[in-house]
Amino acid sequence: MRIIFFGNPEFAVASLKKLHQAGFDIIAVVTGPDKPAGRGLKLNYSPVKEYALQNGLPILQPEKLKSPEFIETLEALKPDLGIVIAFRMLPKIVWSLPKLGTVNLHSSLLPQYRGAAPINWAIINGEEETGLTTFFLKHEIDTGNIIFNEKVSIDENENAGELHDRMKEIGATLILKTVQAIELNSYPETPQPSYTELQNAPKIFKSDCILDFSKSADEVYNKIRGLSPYPAAFTYVANKVLKIYATTKEVESHTLVPGTFKKEKNKLKVAVANGYLNILDLQIEGKKRMGIVEFLNGNSDLF
């Protein structure tokens, strides 16, 4: 099969690598335009482009996915199958062009957690299980017929970064299984089940990252790990942003106002509705990320 692969971040690289190493014919890799970054505004490549360059795969970087030049290029390639992972929304003229359709890998058990940030929201909401789904794209986002899915347990102490790194490898194996099944023309196509209640996974904005210490220890703890290491949950201390990456929980009664910080030797706690969170890993605006002991050595006067 002649495959066109669409993707940008590290999550997509694992699947591209798995397909490439399995010998599939990747006739083009479509990824975002290079972006200037850093003080020198040096052009930054996407991780997917980095892999394609290192392995001699043809690269396409359209500014506009509906541009006539890009569509003509795709048509000339005569693709059999499209694969899209962690990319922008494709217009119908693109995803319907491959002869066998276009497959997406989504980081949830669809139809739950449709949207841009399923890994983050599953942890924020305290889920004990999530999964991965492969499906054929259609017009409504994340609604196509399911090909395969696989459940993934979430450890109660796992953060979004750790779950992401596990799921990208599980997802790569699922994509390989899916493409092999399509090649053999032997695969299921199941409509997504209907549920009365659906959890969504919209894009995360800065306002979603602000901590509300009036909530329970579990709720605040889950939000911190669901946003760690990126974009990171935060609060304000002395008019500075304080990002919190890791904590442990203490459930107990107290009389402190939620959000009150409490220093104890080399420890820093913050009061929540039904106890405290011990802060282990944090970063104050203008300084590097630190463990709590190093942080308190230079910033104890903030509390």
JOSULQUI-V179820 format. One record per run of one state. SS is the DSSP state (h for helix, s for strand, l for the rest). FROM is the first residue (numbers start at 1). LEN is the number of residues. If there is no record, write none. Layout:
SS_FROM_LEN + SS_FROM_LEN
This chain:
l_1_1 + s_2_6 + l_8_2 + h_10_12 + l_22_3 + s_25_6 + l_31_4 + s_35_3 + l_38_4 + s_42_3 + l_45_2 + h_47_8 + l_55_4 + s_59_2 + l_61_7 + h_68_10 + l_78_3 + s_81_5 + l_86_6 + h_92_4 + l_96_6 + s_102_5 + l_107_7 + s_114_1 + l_115_3 + h_118_7 + l_125_4 + s_129_8 + l_137_9 + s_146_8 + l_154_6 + h_160_24 + l_184_6 + s_190_1 + l_191_9 + s_200_1 + l_201_5 + h_206_4 + s_210_1 + l_211_6 + h_217_10 + l_227_6 + s_233_5 + l_238_2 + s_240_12 + l_252_9 + s_261_4 + l_265_2 + s_267_6 + l_273_2 + s_275_10 + l_285_5 + s_290_2 + h_292_11 + l_303_1
